[in-house]
Amino acid sequence: MATIALAGYPVATDFLKTDAAAGGANRGLVVIATSGGAPKTTLHAEQRYDESGDLAFVFYFTSPNVQYTDEAPTVRLDYTIAFVGGEFDGRVTCANGDIPAGTTFANLSAGTKNAISADVRGGDSSAQNFEGDGTQGSEVLSSLQQEPIFERSGVMRTLKDGSSYSDRSQDEDRIWAEECLIQKQVTKREVDAASQLTSSRFTVLPLQVNWVSKNNVTDIHSDIASRVTIDRSSEVQLRESYPPLSSLDNSWMYKTSGNWVKSLGQEGNFGYTNQPVYIFGDRALEDSKALFLTVLGLALGLFSALLVGVVSKLLDLTD
């Protein structure tokens, strides 16, 4: 019995090792630049992850200053949306299957350039240089300037406050909400297993969303309403979440407002969302670990009882 227990110990410790689930790391950056629109506008940025990990990114704009009347039925807003990071290459489609065109940093609007330049300085608020300390920003920016940035432009209509959309909405030539489909490889990070017997965890790093003015001077910008929704799967357990996710019937959800680097009207001001981290585990393997611990506990209990009995017999023989 002792030989079996000792022989099984390395296997047990190997099986019970915890995977080094990725925490903070670089993630995809989305920069939305606008011109026109109504005063006190809010950008709504919705990230919806299905059970496979693929993402539907929906965005639209609302304002309390919109009135649906014959005299002023809509408020026009011109936008560009830029997907920053090589992981987006070939993995994004918008509207009715349109693929954002590859462009260069030099061709971006002044506001988009400023947001990217600020992000790559590094730090825990950075999407593209999370591990940076502010000293390698020029190197990261130089690298990004050599890579394609995927951008799409369009025209949308501003909605009245209280309106809500979960997917693309179009009424004749008026687009109220836009949707981009993004493959899971952009936001999902597989974890290097701690052993050959385990590979149970993966991390989801939602996109960071920036909102800027095309001319780099914010005007209508009031807030970013960010929401992340992750469909719940029977095969997956939520292990850790920073900040915490709220549990719904069939999904998890996190809602927050944006942050701003300066004040409205100042040159260089832009809004950005924070950097949540979600770590998931394979439910079957996690349950196997729990069962293994139970069986191991019973085996050790039995072994201890037998050992006590043997020792007692030996003591009786020596009396």
C-alpha positions as protocol buffer text, in pm:
chain_id: "A"
residue {
  index: 1
  type: MET
  ca { x: 0 y: 0 z: 0 }
}
residue {
  index: 2
  type: ALA
  ca { x: 280 y: 239 z: 92 }
}
residue {
  index: 3
  type: THR
  ca { x: 459 y: 158 z: -232 }
}
residue {
  index: 4
  type: ILE
  ca { x: 144 y: 234 z: -433 }
}
residue {
  index: 5
  type: ALA
  ca { x: 86 y: 562 z: -252 }
}
residue {
  index: 6
  type: LEU
  ca { x: 445 y: 676 z: -300 }
}
residue {
  index: 7
  type: ALA
  ca { x: 446 y: 571 z: -665 }
}
residue {
  index: 8
  type: GLY
  ca { x: 124 y: 758 z: -729 }
}
residue {
  index: 9
  type: TYR
  ca { x: 237 y: 1080 z: -561 }
}
residue {
  index: 10
  type: PRO
  ca { x: 421 y: 1231 z: -863 }
}
residue {
  index: 11
  type: VAL
  ca { x: 121 y: 1160 z: -1087 }
}
residue {
  index: 12
  type: ALA
  ca { x: -115 y: 1318 z: -834 }
}
residue {
  index: 13
  type: THR
  ca { x: 90 y: 1634 z: -795 }
}
residue {
  index: 14
  type: ASP
  ca { x: 129 y: 1657 z: -1173 }
}
residue {
  index: 15
  type: PHE
  ca { x: -246 y: 1622 z: -1226 }
}
residue {
  index: 16
  type: LEU
  ca { x: -334 y: 1882 z: -965 }
}
residue {
  index: 17
  type: LYS
  ca { x: -102 y: 2153 z: -1090 }
}
residue {
  index: 18
  type: THR
  ca { x: -281 y: 2476 z: -1179 }
}
residue {
  index: 19
  type: ASP
  ca { x: -242 y: 2609 z: -1532 }
}
residue {
  index: 20
  type: ALA
  ca { x: -71 y: 2948 z: -1548 }
}
residue {
  index: 21
  type: ALA
  ca { x: -380 y: 3128 z: -1676 }
}
residue {
  index: 22
  type: ALA
  ca { x: -290 y: 3451 z: -1854 }
}
residue {
  index: 23
  type: GLY
  ca { x: -380 y: 3765 z: -1665 }
}
residue {
  index: 24
  type: GLY
  ca { x: -310 y: 4109 z: -1801 }
}
residue {
  index: 25
  type: ALA
  ca { x: -157 y: 4110 z: -2148 }
}
residue {
  index: 26
  type: ASN
  ca { x: -179 y: 4291 z: -2480 }
}
residue {
  index: 27
  type: ARG
  ca { x: -525 y: 4294 z: -2634 }
}
residue {
  index: 28
  type: GLY
  ca { x: -704 y: 4424 z: -2941 }
}
residue {
  index: 29
  type: LEU
  ca { x: -757 y: 4801 z: -2963 }
}
residue {
  index: 30
  type: VAL
  ca { x: -1057 y: 4955 z: -3141 }
}
residue {
  index: 31
  type: VAL
  ca { x: -1054 y: 5330 z: -3209 }
}
residue {
  index: 32
  type: ILE
  ca { x: -1379 y: 5496 z: -3319 }
}
residue {
  index: 33
  type: ALA
  ca { x: -1338 y: 5850 z: -3456 }
}
residue {
  index: 34
  type: THR
  ca { x: -1638 y: 6074 z: -3529 }
}
residue {
  index: 35
  type: SER
  ca { x: -1740 y: 6410 z: -3670 }
}
residue {
  index: 36
  type: GLY
  ca { x: -2080 y: 6573 z: -3664 }
}
residue {
  index: 37
  type: GLY
  ca { x: -2356 y: 6443 z: -3441 }
}
residue {
  index: 38
  type: ALA
  ca { x: -2563 y: 6594 z: -3159 }
}
residue {
  index: 39
  type: PRO
  ca { x: -2439 y: 6754 z: -2834 }
}
residue {
  index: 40
  type: LYS
  ca { x: -2389 y: 6534 z: -2527 }
}
residue {
  index: 41
  type: THR
  ca { x: -2363 y: 6212 z: -2724 }
}
residue {
  index: 42
  type: THR
  ca { x: -2293 y: 5873 z: -2566 }
}
residue {
  index: 43
  type: LEU
  ca { x: -2113 y: 5596 z: -2753 }
}
residue {
  index: 44
  type: HIS
  ca { x: -2260 y: 5255 z: -2674 }
}
residue {
  index: 45
  type: ALA
  ca { x: -2002 y: 4977 z: -2720 }
}
residue {
  index: 46
  type: GLU
  ca { x: -2143 y: 4626 z: -2682 }
}
residue {
  index: 47
  type: GLN
  ca { x: -1923 y: 4314 z: -2687 }
}
residue {
  index: 48
  type: ARG
  ca { x: -2121 y: 3988 z: -2707 }
}
residue {
  index: 49
  type: TYR
  ca { x: -1929 y: 3659 z: -2690 }
}
residue {
  index: 50
  type: ASP
  ca { x: -2099 y: 3337 z: -2793 }
}
residue {
  index: 51
  type: GLU
  ca { x: -2017 y: 2995 z: -2646 }
}
residue {
  index: 52
  type: SER
  ca { x: -1740 y: 2937 z: -2900 }
}
residue {
  index: 53
  type: GLY
  ca { x: -1568 y: 3265 z: -2809 }
}
residue {
  index: 54
  type: ASP
  ca { x: -1651 y: 3453 z: -3129 }
}
residue {
  index: 55
  type: LEU
  ca { x: -1744 y: 3817 z: -3074 }
}
residue {
  index: 56
  type: ALA
  ca { x: -2017 y: 4044 z: -3209 }
}
residue {
  index: 57
  type: PHE
  ca { x: -1913 y: 4405 z: -3153 }
}
residue {
  index: 58
  type: VAL
  ca { x: -2210 y: 4643 z: -3179 }
}
residue {
  index: 59
  type: PHE
  ca { x: -2186 y: 5020 z: -3149 }
}
residue {
  index: 60
  type: TYR
  ca { x: -2430 y: 5309 z: -3177 }
}
residue {
  index: 61
  type: PHE
  ca { x: -2478 y: 5664 z: -3050 }
}
residue {
  index: 62
  type: THR
  ca { x: -2749 y: 5830 z: -2838 }
}
residue {
  index: 63
  type: SER
  ca { x: -2815 y: 6186 z: -2725 }
}
residue {
  index: 64
  type: PRO
  ca { x: -3084 y: 6365 z: -2520 }
}
residue {
  index: 65
  type: ASN
  ca { x: -3083 y: 6636 z: -2788 }
}
residue {
  index: 66
  type: VAL
  ca { x: -3232 y: 6418 z: -3063 }
}
residue {
  index: 67
  type: GLN
  ca { x: -3595 y: 6476 z: -3159 }
}
residue {
  index: 68
  type: TYR
  ca { x: -3771 y: 6258 z: -3415 }
}
residue {
  index: 69
  type: THR
  ca { x: -3969 y: 6527 z: -3598 }
}
residue {
  index: 70
  type: ASP
  ca { x: -4045 y: 6611 z: -3959 }
}
residue {
  index: 71
  type: GLU
  ca { x: -3818 y: 6915 z: -3930 }
}
residue {
  index: 72
  type: ALA
  ca { x: -3525 y: 6723 z: -3781 }
}
residue {
  index: 73
  type: PRO
  ca { x: -3581 y: 6348 z: -3827 }
}
residue {
  index: 74
  type: THR
  ca { x: -3220 y: 6241 z: -3784 }
}
residue {
  index: 75
  type: VAL
  ca { x: -2879 y: 6370 z: -3679 }
}
residue {
  index: 76
  type: ARG
  ca { x: -2596 y: 6259 z: -3906 }
}
residue {
  index: 77
  type: LEU
  ca { x: -2267 y: 6136 z: -3763 }
}
residue {
  index: 78
  type: ASP
  ca { x: -1965 y: 6037 z: -3975 }
}
residue {
  index: 79
  type: TYR
  ca { x: -1732 y: 5775 z: -3829 }
}
residue {
  index: 80
  type: THR
  ca { x: -1429 y: 5560 z: -3886 }
}
residue {
  index: 81
  type: ILE
  ca { x: -1353 y: 5246 z: -3688 }
}
residue {
  index: 82
  type: ALA
  ca { x: -991 y: 5128 z: -3675 }
}
residue {
  index: 83
  type: PHE
  ca { x: -884 y: 4781 z: -3558 }
}
residue {
  index: 84
  type: VAL
  ca { x: -529 y: 4804 z: -3422 }
}
residue {
  index: 85
  type: GLY
  ca { x: -316 y: 4492 z: -3387 }
}
residue {
  index: 86
  type: GLY
  ca { x: -201 y: 4215 z: -3618 }
}
residue {
  index: 87
  type: GLU
  ca { x: -444 y: 3968 z: -3459 }
}
residue {
  index: 88
  type: PHE
  ca { x: -731 y: 4139 z: -3648 }
}
residue {
  index: 89
  type: ASP
  ca { x: -587 y: 4049 z: -3989 }
}
residue {
  index: 90
  type: GLY
  ca { x: -848 y: 3844 z: -4177 }
}
residue {
  index: 91
  type: ARG
  ca { x: -1063 y: 3802 z: -3867 }
}
residue {
  index: 92
  type: VAL
  ca { x: -1307 y: 4096 z: -3887 }
}
residue {
  index: 93
  type: THR
  ca { x: -1615 y: 4157 z: -4100 }
}
residue {
  index: 94
  type: CYS
  ca { x: -1858 y: 4447 z: -4058 }
}
residue {
  index: 95
  type: ALA
  ca { x: -2207 y: 4536 z: -4183 }
}
residue {
  index: 96
  type: ASN
  ca { x: -2309 y: 4283 z: -4446 }
}
residue {
  index: 97
  type: GLY
  ca { x: -1976 y: 4102 z: -4467 }
}
residue {
  index: 98
  type: ASP
  ca { x: -1757 y: 4400 z: -4556 }
}
residue {
  index: 99
  type: ILE
  ca { x: -1391 y: 4349 z: -4465 }
}
residue {
  index: 100
  type: PRO
  ca { x: -1221 y: 4659 z: -4320 }
}
residue {
  index: 101
  type: ALA
  ca { x: -951 y: 4778 z: -4559 }
}
residue {
  index: 102
  type: GLY
  ca { x: -587 y: 4771 z: -4459 }
}
residue {
  index: 103
  type: THR
  ca { x: -436 y: 5117 z: -4432 }
}
residue {
  index: 104
  type: THR
  ca { x: -127 y: 5276 z: -4278 }
}
residue {
  index: 105
  type: PHE
  ca { x: -82 y: 5482 z: -3964 }
}
residue {
  index: 106
  type: ALA
  ca { x: -1 y: 5787 z: -4177 }
}
residue {
  index: 107
  type: ASN
  ca { x: -347 y: 5778 z: -4339 }
}
residue {
  index: 108
  type: LEU
  ca { x: -543 y: 5778 z: -4012 }
}
residue {
  index: 109
  type: SER
  ca { x: -726 y: 6083 z: -3876 }
}
residue {
  index: 110
  type: ALA
  ca { x: -546 y: 6308 z: -3627 }
}
residue {
  index: 111
  type: GLY
  ca { x: -764 y: 6184 z: -3342 }
}
residue {
  index: 112
  type: THR
  ca { x: -704 y: 5816 z: -3420 }
}
residue {
  index: 113
  type: LYS
  ca { x: -328 y: 5872 z: -3444 }
}
residue {
  index: 114
  type: ASN
  ca { x: -327 y: 6049 z: -3107 }
}
residue {
  index: 115
  type: ALA
  ca { x: -518 y: 5768 z: -2933 }
}
residue {
  index: 116
  type: ILE
  ca { x: -284 y: 5500 z: -3069 }
}
residue {
  index: 117
  type: SER
  ca { x: 26 y: 5703 z: -2983 }
}
residue {
  index: 118
  type: ALA
  ca { x: -100 y: 5749 z: -2626 }
}
residue {
  index: 119
  type: ASP
  ca { x: -183 y: 5379 z: -2589 }
}
residue {
  index: 120
  type: VAL
  ca { x: 157 y: 5247 z: -2694 }
}
residue {
  index: 121
  type: ARG
  ca { x: 338 y: 5443 z: -2422 }
}
residue {
  index: 122
  type: GLY
  ca { x: 262 y: 5140 z: -2209 }
}
residue {
  index: 123
  type: GLY
  ca { x: 121 y: 5051 z: -1871 }
}
residue {
  index: 124
  type: ASP
  ca { x: -178 y: 4870 z: -1726 }
}
residue {
  index: 125
  type: SER
  ca { x: -420 y: 5094 z: -1919 }
}
residue {
  index: 126
  type: SER
  ca { x: -251 y: 5012 z: -2250 }
}
residue {
  index: 127
  type: ALA
  ca { x: -398 y: 4766 z: -2499 }
}
residue {
  index: 128
  type: GLN
  ca { x: -95 y: 4733 z: -2727 }
}
residue {
  index: 129
  type: ASN
  ca { x: 189 y: 4772 z: -2474 }
}
residue {
  index: 130
  type: PHE
  ca { x: 55 y: 4635 z: -2145 }
}
residue {
  index: 131
  type: GLU
  ca { x: 395 y: 4530 z: -2011 }
}
residue {
  index: 132
  type: GLY
  ca { x: 557 y: 4861 z: -2106 }
}
residue {
  index: 133
  type: ASP
  ca { x: 672 y: 5118 z: -1853 }
}
residue {
  index: 134
  type: GLY
  ca { x: 644 y: 5424 z: -2075 }
}
residue {
  index: 135
  type: THR
  ca { x: 994 y: 5402 z: -2217 }
}
residue {
  index: 136
  type: GLN
  ca { x: 937 y: 5168 z: -2513 }
}
residue {
  index: 137
  type: GLY
  ca { x: 642 y: 5353 z: -2665 }
}
residue {
  index: 138
  type: SER
  ca { x: 838 y: 5482 z: -2963 }
}
residue {
  index: 139
  type: GLU
  ca { x: 953 y: 5129 z: -3047 }
}
residue {
  index: 140
  type: VAL
  ca { x: 600 y: 4987 z: -3033 }
}
residue {
  index: 141
  type: LEU
  ca { x: 463 y: 5279 z: -3235 }
}
residue {
  index: 142
  type: SER
  ca { x: 737 y: 5236 z: -3495 }
}
residue {
  index: 143
  type: SER
  ca { x: 640 y: 4870 z: -3526 }
}
residue {
  index: 144
  type: LEU
  ca { x: 269 y: 4956 z: -3562 }
}
residue {
  index: 145
  type: GLN
  ca { x: 351 y: 5212 z: -3829 }
}
residue {
  index: 146
  type: GLN
  ca { x: 497 y: 4932 z: -4040 }
}
residue {
  index: 147
  type: GLU
  ca { x: 189 y: 4709 z: -4005 }
}
residue {
  index: 148
  type: PRO
  ca { x: -153 y: 4747 z: -4168 }
}
residue {
  index: 149
  type: ILE
  ca { x: -430 y: 4892 z: -3954 }
}
residue {
  index: 150
  type: PHE
  ca { x: -776 y: 4780 z: -4058 }
}
residue {
  index: 151
  type: GLU
  ca { x: -1024 y: 5064 z: -4093 }
}
residue {
  index: 152
  type: ARG
  ca { x: -1379 y: 5113 z: -4209 }
}
residue {
  index: 153
  type: SER
  ca { x: -1573 y: 5438 z: -4253 }
}
residue {
  index: 154
  type: GLY
  ca { x: -1943 y: 5507 z: -4263 }
}
residue {
  index: 155
  type: VAL
  ca { x: -2236 y: 5730 z: -4173 }
}
residue {
  index: 156
  type: MET
  ca { x: -2471 y: 5666 z: -3883 }
}
residue {
  index: 157
  type: ARG
  ca { x: -2771 y: 5841 z: -3729 }
}
residue {
  index: 158
  type: THR
  ca { x: -2778 y: 5946 z: -3367 }
}
residue {
  index: 159
  type: LEU
  ca { x: -3052 y: 5786 z: -3157 }
}
residue {
  index: 160
  type: LYS
  ca { x: -3252 y: 5943 z: -2879 }
}
residue {
  index: 161
  type: ASP
  ca { x: -3143 y: 5855 z: -2524 }
}
residue {
  index: 162
  type: GLY
  ca { x: -3307 y: 5535 z: -2405 }
}
residue {
  index: 163
  type: SER
  ca { x: -3271 y: 5356 z: -2738 }
}
residue {
  index: 164
  type: SER
  ca { x: -3094 y: 5021 z: -2732 }
}
residue {
  index: 165
  type: TYR
  ca { x: -2978 y: 4777 z: -3000 }
}
residue {
  index: 166
  type: SER
  ca { x: -2815 y: 4435 z: -2979 }
}
residue {
  index: 167
  type: ASP
  ca { x: -2730 y: 4399 z: -3348 }
}
residue {
  index: 168
  type: ARG
  ca { x: -2710 y: 4599 z: -3670 }
}
residue {
  index: 169
  type: SER
  ca { x: -3008 y: 4821 z: -3749 }
}
residue {
  index: 170
  type: GLN
  ca { x: -3081 y: 4988 z: -4082 }
}
residue {
  index: 171
  type: ASP
  ca { x: -3391 y: 5170 z: -4206 }
}
residue {
  index: 172
  type: GLU
  ca { x: -3357 y: 5230 z: -4580 }
}
residue {
  index: 173
  type: ASP
  ca { x: -3039 y: 5440 z: -4604 }
}
residue {
  index: 174
  type: ARG
  ca { x: -3027 y: 5524 z: -4234 }
}
residue {
  index: 175
  type: ILE
  ca { x: -2800 y: 5312 z: -4017 }
}
residue {
  index: 176
  type: TRP
  ca { x: -2880 y: 5330 z: -3646 }
}
residue {
  index: 177
  type: ALA
  ca { x: -2644 y: 5063 z: -3512 }
}
residue {
  index: 178
  type: GLU
  ca { x: -2343 y: 4894 z: -3670 }
}
residue {
  index: 179
  type: GLU
  ca { x: -2207 y: 4546 z: -3606 }
}
residue {
  index: 180
  type: CYS
  ca { x: -1868 y: 4385 z: -3663 }
}
residue {
  index: 181
  type: LEU
  ca { x: -1805 y: 4011 z: -3623 }
}
residue {
  index: 182
  type: ILE
  ca { x: -1465 y: 3923 z: -3478 }
}
residue {
  index: 183
  type: GLN
  ca { x: -1318 y: 3574 z: -3456 }
}
residue {
  index: 184
  type: LYS
  ca { x: -1224 y: 3432 z: -3117 }
}
residue {
  index: 185
  type: GLN
  ca { x: -850 y: 3428 z: -3189 }
}
residue {
  index: 186
  type: VAL
  ca { x: -847 y: 3806 z: -3135 }
}
residue {
  index: 187
  type: THR
  ca { x: -961 y: 3800 z: -2772 }
}
residue {
  index: 188
  type: LYS
  ca { x: -916 y: 3442 z: -2650 }
}
residue {
  index: 189
  type: ARG
  ca { x: -579 y: 3339 z: -2505 }
}
residue {
  index: 190
  type: GLU
  ca { x: -514 y: 2968 z: -2470 }
}
residue {
  index: 191
  type: VAL
  ca { x: -310 y: 2883 z: -2162 }
}
residue {
  index: 192
  type: ASP
  ca { x: 9 y: 2677 z: -2158 }
}
residue {
  index: 193
  type: ALA
  ca { x: -75 y: 2369 z: -1953 }
}
residue {
  index: 194
  type: ALA
  ca { x: 105 y: 2315 z: -1624 }
}
residue {
  index: 195
  type: SER
  ca { x: 148 y: 1947 z: -1714 }
}
residue {
  index: 196
  type: GLN
  ca { x: 75 y: 1696 z: -1987 }
}
residue {
  index: 197
  type: LEU
  ca { x: -241 y: 1596 z: -1803 }
}
residue {
  index: 198
  type: THR
  ca { x: -391 y: 1944 z: -1780 }
}
residue {
  index: 199
  type: SER
  ca { x: -485 y: 2219 z: -2021 }
}
residue {
  index: 200
  type: SER
  ca { x: -805 y: 2330 z: -1860 }
}
residue {
  index: 201
  type: ARG
  ca { x: -799 y: 2709 z: -1860 }
}
residue {
  index: 202
  type: PHE
  ca { x: -816 y: 2996 z: -2106 }
}
residue {
  index: 203
  type: THR
  ca { x: -845 y: 3372 z: -2078 }
}
residue {
  index: 204
  type: VAL
  ca { x: -1077 y: 3618 z: -2253 }
}
residue {
  index: 205
  type: LEU
  ca { x: -940 y: 3972 z: -2291 }
}
residue {
  index: 206
  type: PRO
  ca { x: -1221 y: 4197 z: -2420 }
}
residue {
  index: 207
  type: LEU
  ca { x: -1131 y: 4473 z: -2663 }
}
residue {
  index: 208
  type: GLN
  ca { x: -1030 y: 4815 z: -2537 }
}
residue {
  index: 209
  type: VAL
  ca { x: -1248 y: 5076 z: -2710 }
}
residue {
  index: 210
  type: ASN
  ca { x: -1135 y: 5436 z: -2766 }
}
residue {
  index: 211
  type: TRP
  ca { x: -1361 y: 5720 z: -2882 }
}
residue {
  index: 212
  type: VAL
  ca { x: -1202 y: 6025 z: -3040 }
}
residue {
  index: 213
  type: SER
  ca { x: -1289 y: 6320 z: -3258 }
}
residue {
  index: 214
  type: LYS
  ca { x: -1147 y: 6300 z: -3609 }
}
residue {
  index: 215
  type: ASN
  ca { x: -983 y: 6642 z: -3570 }
}
residue {
  index: 216
  type: ASN
  ca { x: -846 y: 6548 z: -3224 }
}
residue {
  index: 217
  type: VAL
  ca { x: -1067 y: 6800 z: -3036 }
}
residue {
  index: 218
  type: THR
  ca { x: -1365 y: 6637 z: -2864 }
}
residue {
  index: 219
  type: ASP
  ca { x: -1693 y: 6825 z: -2900 }
}
residue {
  index: 220
  type: ILE
  ca { x: -2009 y: 6615 z: -2873 }
}
residue {
  index: 221
  type: HIS
  ca { x: -1845 y: 6343 z: -2660 }
}
residue {
  index: 222
  type: SER
  ca { x: -2021 y: 6282 z: -2328 }
}
residue {
  index: 223
  type: ASP
  ca { x: -1972 y: 5918 z: -2223 }
}
residue {
  index: 224
  type: ILE
  ca { x: -1890 y: 5563 z: -2331 }
}
residue {
  index: 225
  type: ALA
  ca { x: -2142 y: 5302 z: -2216 }
}
residue {
  index: 226
  type: SER
  ca { x: -1949 y: 4976 z: -2233 }
}
residue {
  index: 227
  type: ARG
  ca { x: -2108 y: 4634 z: -2188 }
}
residue {
  index: 228
  type: VAL
  ca { x: -1949 y: 4289 z: -2214 }
}
residue {
  index: 229
  type: THR
  ca { x: -2178 y: 3984 z: -2232 }
}
residue {
  index: 230
  type: ILE
  ca { x: -2048 y: 3626 z: -2241 }
}
residue {
  index: 231
  type: ASP
  ca { x: -2287 y: 3340 z: -2319 }
}
residue {
  index: 232
  type: ARG
  ca { x: -2276 y: 3070 z: -2055 }
}
residue {
  index: 233
  type: SER
  ca { x: -2172 y: 2721 z: -2166 }
}
residue {
  index: 234
  type: SER
  ca { x: -2238 y: 2396 z: -1978 }
}
residue {
  index: 235
  type: GLU
  ca { x: -1881 y: 2293 z: -2060 }
}
residue {
  index: 236
  type: VAL
  ca { x: -1710 y: 2597 z: -1907 }
}
residue {
  index: 237
  type: GLN
  ca { x: -1670 y: 2737 z: -1556 }
}
residue {
  index: 238
  type: LEU
  ca { x: -1586 y: 3099 z: -1477 }
}
residue {
  index: 239
  type: ARG
  ca { x: -1280 y: 3072 z: -1252 }
}
residue {
  index: 240
  type: GLU
  ca { x: -1176 y: 3435 z: -1202 }
}
residue {
  index: 241
  type: SER
  ca { x: -1294 y: 3775 z: -1325 }
}
residue {
  index: 242
  type: TYR
  ca { x: -1144 y: 4120 z: -1281 }
}
residue {
  index: 243
  type: PRO
  ca { x: -1363 y: 4321 z: -1228 }
}
residue {
  index: 244
  type: PRO
  ca { x: -1636 y: 4075 z: -1121 }
}
residue {
  index: 245
  type: LEU
  ca { x: -1897 y: 3964 z: -1374 }
}
residue {
  index: 246
  type: SER
  ca { x: -2269 y: 3966 z: -1293 }
}
residue {
  index: 247
  type: SER
  ca { x: -2448 y: 3633 z: -1341 }
}
residue {
  index: 248
  type: LEU
  ca { x: -2758 y: 3628 z: -1560 }
}
residue {
  index: 249
  type: ASP
  ca { x: -2980 y: 3334 z: -1658 }
}
residue {
  index: 250
  type: ASN
  ca { x: -2775 y: 3232 z: -1961 }
}
residue {
  index: 251
  type: SER
  ca { x: -2475 y: 3461 z: -1955 }
}
residue {
  index: 252
  type: TRP
  ca { x: -2230 y: 3673 z: -1759 }
}
residue {
  index: 253
  type: MET
  ca { x: -2227 y: 4052 z: -1796 }
}
residue {
  index: 254
  type: TYR
  ca { x: -2010 y: 4350 z: -1707 }
}
residue {
  index: 255
  type: LYS
  ca { x: -2116 y: 4715 z: -1751 }
}
residue {
  index: 256
  type: THR
  ca { x: -1907 y: 5027 z: -1701 }
}
residue {
  index: 257
  type: SER
  ca { x: -1857 y: 5384 z: -1822 }
}
residue {
  index: 258
  type: GLY
  ca { x: -1556 y: 5519 z: -2008 }
}
residue {
  index: 259
  type: ASN
  ca { x: -1260 y: 5718 z: -1880 }
}
residue {
  index: 260
  type: TRP
  ca { x: -1125 y: 6040 z: -2034 }
}
residue {
  index: 261
  type: VAL
  ca { x: -765 y: 6155 z: -2059 }
}
residue {
  index: 262
  type: LYS
  ca { x: -855 y: 6526 z: -2066 }
}
residue {
  index: 263
  type: SER
  ca { x: -1164 y: 6749 z: -2061 }
}
residue {
  index: 264
  type: LEU
  ca { x: -1424 y: 6811 z: -2331 }
}
residue {
  index: 265
  type: GLY
  ca { x: -1298 y: 7061 z: -2587 }
}
residue {
  index: 266
  type: GLN
  ca { x: -930 y: 7006 z: -2511 }
}
residue {
  index: 267
  type: GLU
  ca { x: -703 y: 6897 z: -2791 }
}
residue {
  index: 268
  type: GLY
  ca { x: -592 y: 6538 z: -2752 }
}
residue {
  index: 269
  type: ASN
  ca { x: -883 y: 6432 z: -2533 }
}
residue {
  index: 270
  type: PHE
  ca { x: -1033 y: 6089 z: -2591 }
}
residue {
  index: 271
  type: GLY
  ca { x: -1235 y: 5829 z: -2404 }
}
residue {
  index: 272
  type: TYR
  ca { x: -1132 y: 5471 z: -2336 }
}
residue {
  index: 273
  type: THR
  ca { x: -1275 y: 5162 z: -2169 }
}
residue {
  index: 274
  type: ASN
  ca { x: -1097 y: 4968 z: -1898 }
}
residue {
  index: 275
  type: GLN
  ca { x: -924 y: 4630 z: -1927 }
}
residue {
  index: 276
  type: PRO
  ca { x: -1127 y: 4340 z: -1783 }
}
residue {
  index: 277
  type: VAL
  ca { x: -976 y: 3992 z: -1757 }
}
residue {
  index: 278
  type: TYR
  ca { x: -1185 y: 3673 z: -1749 }
}
residue {
  index: 279
  type: ILE
  ca { x: -1036 y: 3329 z: -1677 }
}
residue {
  index: 280
  type: PHE
  ca { x: -1238 y: 3017 z: -1758 }
}
residue {
  index: 281
  type: GLY
  ca { x: -1184 y: 2648 z: -1689 }
}
residue {
  index: 282
  type: ASP
  ca { x: -1300 y: 2328 z: -1857 }
}
residue {
  index: 283
  type: ARG
  ca { x: -1585 y: 2203 z: -1638 }
}
residue {
  index: 284
  type: ALA
  ca { x: -1523 y: 1832 z: -1704 }
}
residue {
  index: 285
  type: LEU
  ca { x: -1156 y: 1852 z: -1614 }
}
residue {
  index: 286
  type: GLU
  ca { x: -1227 y: 2067 z: -1307 }
}
residue {
  index: 287
  type: ASP
  ca { x: -1485 y: 1808 z: -1195 }
}
residue {
  index: 288
  type: SER
  ca { x: -1230 y: 1531 z: -1258 }
}
residue {
  index: 289
  type: LYS
  ca { x: -985 y: 1709 z: -1031 }
}
residue {
  index: 290
  type: ALA
  ca { x: -1248 y: 1733 z: -757 }
}
residue {
  index: 291
  type: LEU
  ca { x: -1330 y: 1361 z: -792 }
}
residue {
  index: 292
  type: PHE
  ca { x: -961 y: 1276 z: -790 }
}
residue {
  index: 293
  type: LEU
  ca { x: -915 y: 1469 z: -465 }
}
residue {
  index: 294
  type: THR
  ca { x: -1207 y: 1282 z: -309 }
}
residue {
  index: 295
  type: VAL
  ca { x: -1071 y: 940 z: -409 }
}
residue {
  index: 296
  type: LEU
  ca { x: -721 y: 1039 z: -302 }
}
residue {
  index: 297
  type: GLY
  ca { x: -855 y: 1149 z: 37 }
}
residue {
  index: 298
  type: LEU
  ca { x: -1033 y: 817 z: 86 }
}
residue {
  index: 299
  type: ALA
  ca { x: -722 y: 623 z: -15 }
}
residue {
  index: 300
  type: LEU
  ca { x: -502 y: 819 z: 222 }
}
residue {
  index: 301
  type: GLY
  ca { x: -755 y: 769 z: 502 }
}
residue {
  index: 302
  type: LEU
  ca { x: -756 y: 395 z: 442 }
}
residue {
  index: 303
  type: PHE
  ca { x: -378 y: 386 z: 424 }
}
residue {
  index: 304
  type: SER
  ca { x: -353 y: 580 z: 752 }
}
residue {
  index: 305
  type: ALA
  ca { x: -594 y: 341 z: 924 }
}
residue {
  index: 306
  type: LEU
  ca { x: -395 y: 39 z: 805 }
}
residue {
  index: 307
  type: LEU
  ca { x: -70 y: 200 z: 911 }
}
residue {
  index: 308
  type: VAL
  ca { x: -206 y: 267 z: 1261 }
}
residue {
  index: 309
  type: GLY
  ca { x: -321 y: -95 z: 1283 }
}
residue {
  index: 310
  type: VAL
  ca { x: 21 y: -228 z: 1180 }
}
residue {
  index: 311
  type: VAL
  ca { x: 200 y: -6 z: 1430 }
}
residue {
  index: 312
  type: SER
  ca { x: -38 y: -117 z: 1707 }
}
residue {
  index: 313
  type: LYS
  ca { x: 32 y: -484 z: 1628 }
}
residue {
  index: 314
  type: LEU
  ca { x: 407 y: -422 z: 1637 }
}
residue {
  index: 315
  type: LEU
  ca { x: 378 y: -248 z: 1973 }
}
residue {
  index: 316
  type: ASP
  ca { x: 174 y: -539 z: 2110 }
}
residue {
  index: 317
  type: LEU
  ca { x: 443 y: -785 z: 1999 }
}
residue {
  index: 318
  type: THR
  ca { x: 717 y: -590 z: 2170 }
}
residue {
  index: 319
  type: ASP
  ca { x: 534 y: -583 z: 2507 }
}
